[in-house]
Amino acid sequence: MSNPLRPLKFLPWRSLFQAALLTAVIVIFLEFILFVATQQFPDLKAFIEKALVPTLGIILSVATGVGVGALAVVILERSGCPAMNTNSLWGLVACIFLIFLVRRFFPLPTLLFDVDPAHIVSMIVGVFWKGRSYWRW
């Protein structure tokens, strides 16, 4: 009987964690800039509060999740990861999830991306949408 978890040993974990960490740093930096800008400019804060009403807020939530996933794949491509396939894309999803899960323990503002079901599902869609050329059937 073959071990279904055996391919996990051969994933390029270092490249996956580096790409996920750089993605998280970029997202945290953008959130920090947005947080500081909303503190400095009350009109921007009012605009963002109006933009996060339920209908548009869900669309923005999905869009940011897809953007984070696509950004992670672009960073992984640029780093020259040698073995990108479906398994490595799932590994990238796991790395992004773990890094953003650890981020919840720090008092950082979460305006764009958080670990909730809508963001995670849309992040998976973004990873596999951008990485569709690496799918192996």
Buried (B, 14 or more C-beta within 10 A) or exposed (E): EEEEEEBEEEBBBEBBBBBBBBBBEBBBEBBEEBBEEBEEEEEEBEEBEEEEEEEEEEEBBBEBBBBBBBBBBBBBBEBEBEEBBBBBBBBBBBBBBBBBEEBEEEEEEBBBBBBEEBBBBBBBBBBBEBBEEBEEE
